[in-house]
Structure formats: structure tokens, C-alpha cells
Amino acid sequence: MSAPARRKTRYSRRPVAAAGPGARIGRAAVALRAWARPIGAVVGRELASYLATPLAAVFIVVFLLASAVATFELGRFFERGRADLEPFFRFHPWLYLWLAPAFAMRLWAEDRRVGTIELLLTLPIGPARAVIGKFLAAWLMAAVALALTVPLWLTVAWLGDPDHGVIAAGYLASLLLAGAYLAIGTAASAATRSQVIAFIAAFAVALALTAPGSTPVVGLIAPWVPDRLVTLLGWFSLEARFAAMVRGVVDPRDGLFLISVIVYFLSLAGLLVARTAHR
């Protein structure tokens, strides 16, 4: 064998350097995109179904009208003489309490009723990604409805000098709160094929997680129960957590609590759908 050939063989036997952190991050990103691609397909399917029916439009219109009535009539927006959106955000828990279960009740109950859930679960996506995709589509519609109220923020900015940081925190809190109620509705819808039962179950659970920490209920029960119990009820209350964020109180625990509610009920929905898939 010639000298050049021997050198080539010697060089080819050198150990290959281990992949650096950049390569590992690149592989992880590719794997994540591959895992998330079916979720995008489910989101697109759900959004197409929303556009094919008046459901999404009705949800958005009702939310905007109810928000306007709550802000200007019940909240006395102009009579207060203050440049903020507190009257607007104050009623969001009670609006979502009704609207989110009504919007989410069909997410899985309709598929169960018409039998398309079996077809959906035969696709190579798995129950978890199907649940996430359906939830994200519904949450996106809630975000669109919320975004359409931004002109109210601009109006407040034109009328006075509001604290824009507090208003931005209120919008973020409202979006997380909507996600929490939609996650509850997703789990209820995954448990039954009846949309009516799904609505009632989601409303009952959402009410149980909202009312105990609200100001009227706290004022009603405070004289009769220990202070520790009142504090405990407020700690588990979606309304109390939301109210703290809307006031501009910076406490990551409030946001993490809303996120944990979303994760918990989506996990429950995933288990319920997986049980259907294994029957």
C-alpha cells in the first residue's frame, strides 16, 4: 500500500468528535416540530369547523356585547371618572363562567355523538395531542374575542393617562382565566357524549372554583367560618387569583395557579379520551 493510502487510512480511524450543545439543541428542535405538527393539523381542523358554523361568531359577538354591558352599565365606566379598565375586567370571571362551558361543550361530546372520535383516534397523533389541539383552537378563539376589545384600551389611553402595565397584566390574566375555564369545559366534554351534561358539569366545576373566593361570597360566609377557611377558599379561587393580577399585584403564584388549572384539566381530558381509545 502506498504512503498516501496509508495516511488516508490513518486519518479515517480518528474518533469522531461528540456533537456539541448546538447540534443537540437542533435535534431537539426537529423532534419538537415533528411532535407538534399533528397538533397544528388538529387546530386547523377545529378552526375550519368554527368558520363553517356560526358558533365562533356567536361566541365572539356575545362576549363583546356582554363585556360592553358589564363595563358601561354595571361597571359605571364613565361615572367613575378614572382612566382604567377595572370595570371591564371585573366581570370577566362571570362572563367566562357561562360562555366558556357553552363554547367547549361540543369539543369532544360532538365527536362522541356522531362517532368521529374513533376516526380521530385512529390517526397517528394520540389522545394527548388531540386534546391539546382542540383546546388550543378554542383558546385561540377566546384570544381573538379578547383582542377585539383592545379599542377600549385605546379609548382609555385617549381619555386619560392609565397604567398600561396594569392593563396589559389584566389582559394576560383574562387570557389565562379563559384558558382555565376552557380546560374545565374540555374535560367535561371528554367525559360524556351529551353537550348539555358537559355544559352543566363544566359550569358546576367552574362555579365551585370561582364563587368561594369572590367578594360577595366571602362577605357572606366570613362571620360564620374561621378566617383560615376563608383564606383557604380564596387560595383555590380562580376569581380571587384573577382579581389580584388585574389590580397589578405582581405575584407569579397567581399566574402559575391558573396555568396549573389548565394543565390539570387537560391532563384529565387526555385520560378520559385515552380510555375511550382503549375500549
VEXVEX-225339 format. One record per residue (C-alpha): residue number from 1; residue in one letter; x, y, z. Coordinates in Angstrom, 2 decimals, padded with zeros to 5 digits. Example, Ala and Ser with C-alpha at 12.3 -4.5 7.8 and 13.67 -1.06 7.14 Angstrom:
% residues 2
 kelo nudo       x       y       z
    1    A  012.30 -004.50  007.80
    2    S  013.67 -001.06  007.14
//
This chain:
% residues 279
 kelo nudo       x       y       z
    1    M  000.00  000.00  000.00
    2    S  001.36  003.42 -000.91
    3    A  002.17  006.13  001.62
    4    P -000.79  008.35  000.63
    5    A -003.12  005.41  001.06
    6    R -001.68  004.63  004.48
    7    R -002.13  008.25  005.56
    8    K -005.76  008.19  004.38
    9    T -006.43  005.05  006.38
   10    R -004.75  006.51  009.45
   11    Y -006.83  009.68  009.28
   12    S -010.09  007.77  008.76
   13    R -009.56  005.93  012.03
   14    R -009.64  009.06  014.15
   15    P -012.60  009.11  016.57
   16    V -015.49  011.37  015.55
   17    A -015.94  014.31  017.90
   18    A -019.06  014.24  020.02
   19    A -021.90  016.50  018.94
   20    G -021.86  019.85  020.67
   21    P -024.72  021.56  022.52
   22    G -025.79  023.32  019.31
   23    A -026.32  020.03  017.49
   24    R -028.26  018.55  020.38
   25    I -030.49  021.63  020.54
   26    G -031.04  021.37  016.78
   27    R -032.09  017.71  017.04
   28    A -034.39  018.53  019.94
   29    A -036.00  021.34  017.91
   30    V -036.56  019.00  014.96
   31    A -038.11  016.38  017.26
   32    L -040.33  019.01  018.87
   33    R -041.55  020.24  015.49
   34    A -042.32  016.68  014.44
   35    W -044.24  016.10  017.68
   36    A -046.18  019.37  017.38
   37    R -047.06  019.08  013.68
   38    P -050.16  016.89  014.30
   39    I -051.33  019.40  016.91
   40    G -051.28  022.08  014.23
   41    A -053.36  019.83  012.00
   42    V -055.97  019.40  014.74
   43    V -056.03  023.15  015.37
   44    G -056.58  023.79  011.67
   45    R -059.38  021.22  011.56
   46    E -061.13  022.80  014.53
   47    L -060.75  026.34  013.21
   48    A -062.22  025.24  009.88
   49    S -065.21  023.78  011.71
   50    Y -065.65  027.06  013.60
   51    L -065.64  029.02  010.34
   52    A -068.12  026.60  008.78
   53    T -070.67  027.27  011.53
   54    P -071.82  030.43  013.31
   55    L -070.61  029.10  016.67
   56    A -067.39  031.13  016.86
   57    A -069.07  034.29  015.58
   58    V -071.87  033.94  018.11
   59    F -069.35  033.41  020.92
   60    I -067.35  036.50  019.96
   61    V -070.42  038.72  019.50
   62    V -071.96  037.62  022.79
   63    F -068.68  038.18  024.61
   64    L -068.28  041.67  023.16
   65    L -071.87  042.67  023.89
   66    A -071.80  041.24  027.42
   67    S -068.47  042.94  028.09
   68    A -069.84  046.26  026.89
   69    V -072.94  045.99  029.08
   70    A -070.89  044.93  032.11
   71    T -068.34  047.71  031.59
   72    F -070.55  050.68  030.80
   73    E -073.81  049.82  032.58
   74    L -072.91  047.63  035.56
   75    G -069.40  048.99  036.00
   76    R -070.40  052.65  035.54
   77    F -067.33  053.25  033.40
   78    F -067.86  056.95  032.69
   79    E -069.36  057.82  036.07
   80    R -066.22  056.62  037.87
   81    G -064.05  059.31  036.32
   82    R -060.96  057.09  036.34
   83    A -058.78  056.10  033.40
   84    D -058.52  052.35  033.91
   85    L -060.21  049.13  032.79
   86    E -061.14  047.78  036.22
   87    P -064.89  047.75  035.37
   88    F -064.08  045.83  032.19
   89    F -062.01  043.10  033.83
   90    R -064.12  042.85  036.98
   91    F -066.84  040.82  035.29
   92    H -064.66  038.52  033.18
   93    P -064.81  035.55  035.59
   94    W -068.59  035.63  035.48
   95    L -068.69  036.01  031.70
   96    Y -066.31  033.11  031.17
   97    L -068.22  031.07  033.73
   98    W -071.12  030.90  031.26
   99    L -069.51  031.35  027.87
  100    A -066.52  029.00  028.18
  101    P -068.53  025.88  029.10
  102    A -071.05  026.71  026.35
  103    F -068.25  027.01  023.80
  104    A -066.27  023.97  024.98
  105    M -069.18  021.58  025.49
  106    R -069.03  020.39  021.88
  107    L -065.25  019.83  021.68
  108    W -065.45  016.10  022.40
  109    A -069.14  015.48  023.08
  110    E -070.00  016.15  019.43
  111    D -067.30  013.74  018.22
  112    R -068.64  011.11  020.60
  113    R -072.20  011.66  019.42
  114    V -071.52  011.38  015.68
  115    G -068.84  008.70  016.09
  116    T -065.92  010.67  014.64
  117    I -063.89  010.31  017.83
  118    E -062.92  006.77  016.83
  119    L -061.75  008.02  013.44
  120    L -059.76  010.83  015.04
  121    L -058.06  008.50  017.50
  122    T -057.04  006.08  014.74
  123    L -054.78  008.78  013.32
  124    P -051.13  008.70  014.48
  125    I -051.45  011.64  016.86
  126    G -052.54  010.12  020.17
  127    P -055.12  011.39  022.66
  128    A -052.78  013.93  024.30
  129    R -052.02  015.85  021.12
  130    A -055.66  015.67  020.01
  131    V -056.77  017.19  023.32
  132    I -054.12  019.91  023.12
  133    G -055.05  020.74  019.54
  134    K -058.76  021.08  020.26
  135    F -058.07  023.17  023.35
  136    L -055.66  025.50  021.54
  137    A -058.21  026.12  018.79
  138    A -060.85  027.09  021.35
  139    W -058.35  029.20  023.29
  140    L -057.36  030.97  020.08
  141    M -060.98  031.98  019.50
  142    A -061.11  033.35  023.06
  143    A -057.92  035.30  022.34
  144    V -059.50  036.76  019.19
  145    A -062.56  037.84  021.17
  146    L -060.33  039.43  023.80
  147    A -058.18  041.14  021.16
  148    L -061.27  042.79  019.69
  149    T -061.66  044.72  022.95
  150    V -058.28  046.46  022.54
  151    P -060.04  049.60  021.16
  152    L -061.41  050.05  024.67
  153    W -057.81  050.20  025.93
  154    L -057.04  052.81  023.27
  155    T -060.08  054.81  024.32
  156    V -058.94  054.83  027.94
  157    A -055.48  055.93  026.82
  158    W -057.04  058.78  024.83
  159    L -059.26  059.90  027.71
  160    G -056.58  059.88  030.39
  161    D -053.22  058.52  031.48
  162    P -053.80  054.91  032.56
  163    D -051.22  052.50  033.93
  164    H -050.58  050.47  030.77
  165    G -048.63  047.85  032.68
  166    V -051.65  047.08  034.86
  167    I -053.93  046.90  031.81
  168    A -051.52  044.57  030.00
  169    A -051.41  042.36  033.11
  170    G -055.21  042.36  033.10
  171    Y -055.34  041.14  029.51
  172    L -052.81  038.40  030.25
  173    A -054.77  037.37  033.33
  174    S -058.01  037.33  031.34
  175    L -056.46  035.11  028.66
  176    L -055.17  032.67  031.28
  177    L -058.55  032.70  033.03
  178    A -060.32  031.93  029.75
  179    G -057.89  029.06  029.23
  180    A -058.66  027.68  032.69
  181    Y -062.42  027.69  032.06
  182    L -061.97  026.20  028.58
  183    A -059.77  023.43  030.03
  184    I -062.53  022.63  032.54
  185    G -065.02  022.53  029.67
  186    T -062.70  020.30  027.64
  187    A -062.51  017.75  030.45
  188    A -066.29  017.80  030.92
  189    S -066.86  017.37  027.20
  190    A -064.44  014.42  027.09
  191    A -066.43  012.67  029.80
  192    T -069.79  012.47  028.02
  193    R -071.45  012.49  024.63
  194    S -074.19  014.86  025.78
  195    Q -073.39  018.53  025.25
  196    V -075.99  019.52  027.84
  197    I -074.41  017.32  030.51
  198    A -070.96  018.61  029.52
  199    F -072.15  022.19  029.94
  200    I -073.76  021.54  033.32
  201    A -070.72  019.64  034.63
  202    A -068.26  022.28  033.43
  203    F -070.40  025.09  034.84
  204    A -070.68  023.35  038.22
  205    V -066.93  022.75  038.50
  206    A -066.11  026.27  037.31
  207    L -068.58  027.77  039.77
  208    A -067.05  025.76  042.60
  209    L -063.64  027.17  041.67
  210    T -064.91  030.74  041.27
  211    A -067.58  031.66  043.79
  212    P -065.88  030.78  047.14
  213    G -063.22  033.46  046.75
  214    S -065.45  036.18  045.32
  215    T -066.10  039.29  047.40
  216    P -069.88  038.73  047.86
  217    V -069.44  035.12  048.98
  218    V -066.53  035.95  051.29
  219    G -068.56  038.72  052.87
  220    L -071.46  036.33  053.35
  221    I -069.58  033.46  054.95
  222    A -066.85  035.37  056.81
  223    P -068.93  035.88  060.01
  224    W -069.72  032.16  060.18
  225    V -066.50  030.36  059.30
  226    P -062.92  030.58  060.61
  227    D -060.57  033.03  058.94
  228    R -058.27  030.21  057.90
  229    L -061.07  028.58  055.92
  230    V -061.87  031.87  054.20
  231    T -058.18  032.24  053.27
  232    L -058.07  028.65  052.01
  233    L -061.14  029.17  049.83
  234    G -059.60  032.31  048.40
  235    W -056.38  030.47  047.66
  236    F -058.24  027.99  045.43
  237    S -060.49  030.61  043.83
  238    L -060.00  031.49  040.18
  239    E -061.76  034.79  040.74
  240    A -059.51  035.79  043.65
  241    R -056.34  034.93  041.71
  242    F -057.59  036.82  038.69
  243    A -058.60  039.87  040.74
  244    A -055.11  040.10  042.24
  245    M -053.49  040.08  038.80
  246    V -055.92  042.68  037.45
  247    R -055.03  045.02  040.31
  248    G -051.42  044.85  039.17
  249    V -050.24  042.80  042.14
  250    V -047.13  041.03  040.85
  251    D -047.22  037.52  042.29
  252    P -046.10  034.69  039.98
  253    R -048.09  032.25  042.09
  254    D -051.36  033.63  040.71
  255    G -050.33  033.05  037.12
  256    L -048.87  029.64  037.94
  257    F -052.12  028.67  039.65
  258    L -054.14  029.46  036.51
  259    I -051.64  027.56  034.37
  260    S -051.78  024.58  036.75
  261    V -055.57  024.50  036.42
  262    I -055.19  024.39  032.64
  263    V -052.62  021.59  032.80
  264    Y -054.62  019.56  035.33
  265    F -057.90  019.58  033.43
  266    L -056.24  018.99  030.07
  267    S -054.45  016.00  031.61
  268    L -057.80  014.76  032.90
  269    A -059.32  015.22  029.45
  270    G -056.43  013.30  027.93
  271    L -057.02  010.39  030.32
  272    L -060.73  010.34  029.51
  273    V -060.10  010.36  025.77
  274    A -057.40  007.68  026.11
  275    R -059.89  005.49  027.99
  276    T -062.25  005.81  025.02
  277    A -059.45  004.88  022.63
  278    H -058.68  001.66  024.54
  279    R -062.24  000.40  024.76
//
